[in-house]
Amino acid sequence: MKKRSLSHFAYYAANRAFPVFLLLLLLLGFTACSAEKGAKALDYPAMFGETKDEVLAALDAENLTYKEDDLYANAYVLDRTETLENRDFSVYLLFDLNTDTLYGYRRVLFVENPTDADCKLPEKLLNTLTAQYGEPTTYPGLENRISTHLDRLSTDAVGSGEVYNEYWSVSENCDASLGVSFLPDGRLFVDIVCQTPRT
């Protein structure tokens, strides 16, 4: 029998190290695949103008589930949420009723029995969106601007029916808005809309 060229220790180490190396290789491959899958979030503004069939096919390709929504006409709600300021917002894709093309997406949050901390959420979102999109382009004379009514964002407004908004011109293809409503039923409603400029 031919004598091994490796020393006994080297031979032992090589045999023990190979399974560990193989396991590490598999783990690295799995991590890379997971990271790649997580990085494939769809860019909805880039899809504005695409047909409903094209958009839903893209969702299917990413294994994102969705259903037609009862709240908004010709809208689809995704079976996942988007987290902003530690709150989980529902995501809606909005299709034009006449052309069946994607014109926007909406992130929606309803808060039951809002606390003062809940009522301050729109101010945090205002700061976040301003950092992202620049200064709001809301018409200066608009009476119900969020930025000029920060003092009203409290539990004193709960159930009042008051509505406040702020707007941004993000690009030629996209306008954004932040809305907050103190619904008469006592809930707080917050939504963020990104859409093609509407005429």
Steps between C-alpha positions, in 0.01 A plus 500: 500500500635839400601720791303825533696813414325699774599465862248330724400834655462676164295211362274504810458879484420495128233233548344687793522844340341405169147439638521828695620682187216346298245606763634856501484509122137390504412758767669778302311397188169497687571842651587645159179363349293636789662842474440503125134409546456769767660760274244445222241740641297634211543865406137606463559853362716345226195287408260795467329478162531121472183298447331311780599169339866603488501620862321194637736274303794680665340440841454132416864477392604630844255264677308797639137417566220753460125535470256747351402751765153592620600845629649654185369453145739319264759456775687193621620456857820304552523220755793672670558824683757778477647628826537874550584655837452155659142471370379242249319662208284309253610545138253562216577516128274746318390448140332755274134411446513598132835361386563222756857629544683548828496864604592480868540312823364576842619412850215495751478478880192496724559544876228402745476710819799722413728625776699826492797301369280370215380854425861620468573239232405736212758753622769229496391393152504865387865524610587166339339588167651849501844347551427264210323733255608850604280782625126451439353669194158538664316814392596752771144621550357154564323520835533138609877452460658255743806722544291797619276296732749289696332620820177327390667160470389378842226298664297823522426455129389135529148457360494856363494410130794736438717431194854627432727456197844576364625464141831454317596519135752215493575480127338546160357151542403510868316715752471401866258588777459436871151506644368467854133476597348492846200292404162563668501136624809576713763338278810670364554453127841568344586449135793570273436509127754502217348543156543645156403869497122515453344769279 
